[in-house]
């Protein structure tokens, strides 16, 4: 049977870990919702916000839903992303996002199980 998750029932959580700034996240599908193979989260990144440069042991597919963000890939190259752009990040590739614009940005991250950040 399908699981229906209404957007208003998923609360946003302010990211407090080191390196996050002006960022909130919502897990919209994961183990707690009965999704055992992937996790889907939405991150809202306000102006001057950032997501720390990290690597994970899982593949991540990241789509920019709103706004624009600066993305640093594993080679240190910078890419300006606009609405609808998608990034596929391979396991163990360090990456980073920051919002240098004056508008809010939102990304959707789909990640395979094993989302452990590696420092």
Residue pairs with C-beta under 8 A, 6 or more apart in sequence:
3 33
3 34
3 35
5 28
5 29
5 33
7 28
10 26
10 27
10 28
11 26
12 24
12 25
12 26
12 44
13 24
13 25
13 26
14 23
14 24
15 23
15 24
15 25
15 43
15 51
17 52
18 52
19 50
19 51
19 52
19 53
19 54
20 50
20 51
20 52
21 48
21 49
21 50
22 45
22 46
22 47
22 48
22 49
22 50
22 99
23 43
23 44
23 45
23 46
23 49
23 50
23 51
24 43
24 44
25 41
25 42
25 43
25 44
26 41
26 42
27 33
27 39
27 40
27 41
28 40
28 41
28 42
29 35
29 38
29 39
29 40
30 38
30 39
30 40
30 41
31 39
36 113
37 112
37 113
38 110
38 111
38 112
38 113
39 109
39 110
39 111
39 113
39 115
40 108
40 109
40 110
41 108
41 109
41 111
42 65
42 106
42 107
42 108
42 109
43 51
43 106
43 107
43 109
44 104
44 105
44 106
45 51
45 67
45 69
45 97
45 98
45 99
45 104
45 105
45 106
45 107
46 99
46 104
46 105
47 99
47 101
47 102
47 103
47 104
48 99
48 100
49 98
49 99
49 105
50 96
50 97
50 98
50 99
51 96
51 97
51 98
52 96
53 72
53 94
53 95
53 96
54 94
54 95
54 96
54 117
54 118
54 119
55 74
55 91
55 92
55 93
55 94
55 95
55 117
55 118
56 89
56 91
56 92
56 111
56 114
56 115
56 116
56 117
56 118
57 91
57 92
57 114
57 115
57 116
57 118
58 91
58 111
58 112
58 113
58 114
58 115
58 116
59 88
59 89
59 90
59 91
59 111
59 112
60 88
60 89
60 109
60 110
60 111
60 112
61 86
61 87
61 88
61 89
61 109
61 110
61 111
62 86
62 87
62 88
62 89
62 107
62 108
62 109
62 110
63 84
63 85
63 86
63 87
63 107
63 108
64 81
64 82
64 83
64 84
64 85
64 86
64 105
64 106
64 107
65 83
65 106
65 107
65 108
66 83
66 104
66 105
66 106
67 83
67 99
67 101
67 103
67 104
67 105
67 106
68 80
68 81
68 82
68 83
68 99
68 101
68 103
68 105
69 80
69 81
69 97
69 98
69 99
69 101
69 105
69 107
70 78
70 79
70 80
70 81
70 97
70 98
70 99
70 100
71 78
71 79
71 80
71 81
71 87
71 95
71 96
71 97
72 78
72 79
72 95
72 96
72 97
73 79
73 87
73 89
73 93
73 95
74 89
74 90
74 93
74 94
74 95
79 87
81 87
87 95
89 95
92 118
97 107
99 105
